């Protein structure tokens, strides 16, 4: 082996500097597999959809929170259902929900299959 020239030393230092910069950039900002932001609203919607899988609700005993698991039923409608139930007594069929302000045929059709209606004990 011969003597190492200044050019070879320069190239080795340059290569080492490049490798260090590459490693540093990977540590600071790892490979981006797709940039996206999950908002609080998206997270809540995803959680709610997961809860809605195979959910059955006892219409005459469900709390407002349990009613909100139903598709299309938010806090206001859940409160209205509970208030209606307290004022008029237990529901005897799903169609009685149409008497609750804010519930129409479309909402009823979406939740009808997951409602359980039995009289309160």
N, C-alpha and C positions, 0 to 999 in steps of 0.2 A: 504494500500500500504506500501510496505516495503522500506528499504533503497536502493538507486541505487548504484550498485557496480561499481568498476573501469572498469570491463569488459564491462558492459552495456554502460557506458559513452564512452569507446573506440569505441564500435560498432556504437553508435549514431554519433560520430564525423567522423568515417570512412564512414558511409552511407551519411552523409551530404557532405563530401568532394567529394565522388563519384558523387552525384547529381550535385554539383557545377561544377565539371569538365565536366560532360555530357552536361550541359546547356551551358557552355563556348564554348565547341567544336561545338555545334550546331549554336551558334551565329557567331563564326569565320568562319565556313564552313558549310553552310546549306546543307540539304540533297541534294545529287547529283542525279538528275533525268536523267542522261546521259550526259557524257562529250563529247562535240564536239566543233569545232572551225569553225566559218563562216569566210571565207576569203573574201577580197574585191571582188575578181573575182566571187565567188559564189553569193555574194549579188547583184552584177551588173547583172549576168545572170538571177537571180530570178526576178529582177526588169524589165529586158528586156522582159522576158517571159510574165510577167503580162501585160506589155504595148502591147504585140503582140496579145492579145486576142481581136478578133473582130476589128482589125485595117484595115482600108481601106485607101489607099494612092492615091492621085491624081498625077499620074506619071508626068504630064507636069507642075505642079506647086509646087510639094513637095520640101521642103528644104532638105539639106543634113541630118539634124537631123531627119526629118520625114522619109526619106528613110531608115535610119538606124533602124527603128522599124521593118522593114521587115526581115523575116527569111533569114539568110545568107548574109545580106547586112551590111557590116561594114563601117567604115569611108572612106576607100580607094575606095570601090565600089560606095558608095554614091557620092563621089566627081567625080568619072568617069562618073556616070550617068548624073549628072548636067552638067559637061563639054561637054559630048556628045550632050545633049539636046541644050545647048547654041550654039554649032557648027553646028548641023544638023537640028535644029528646033524641034517642038513638035513630040512626038511619036504618031503614028496612030494605032499601035497594039502592044500587049505585045511581040510578036516575034522580034520586032526591038531591044529589049534589048540584044539579042544575038550578036549584032554588038558591044556592049560595052565590052572592054577587061575585062576578069575575070568573065563574066556571061555566064554560060553554060545552057544546057537543064535542069539539076537537079535544079539549083537555080531558073530558070524561072518557072519550075513546082511548086516549093514551094511557089512562090509569086503570080503567075498568078491570083488566085481567089480573091486576095485582092487589085488588081490594078484597078484604075478607070482612063480611058483614055478619055479625052475630050480636044478639042483644047483650047489653052489659049484664054482668053477673049480679 
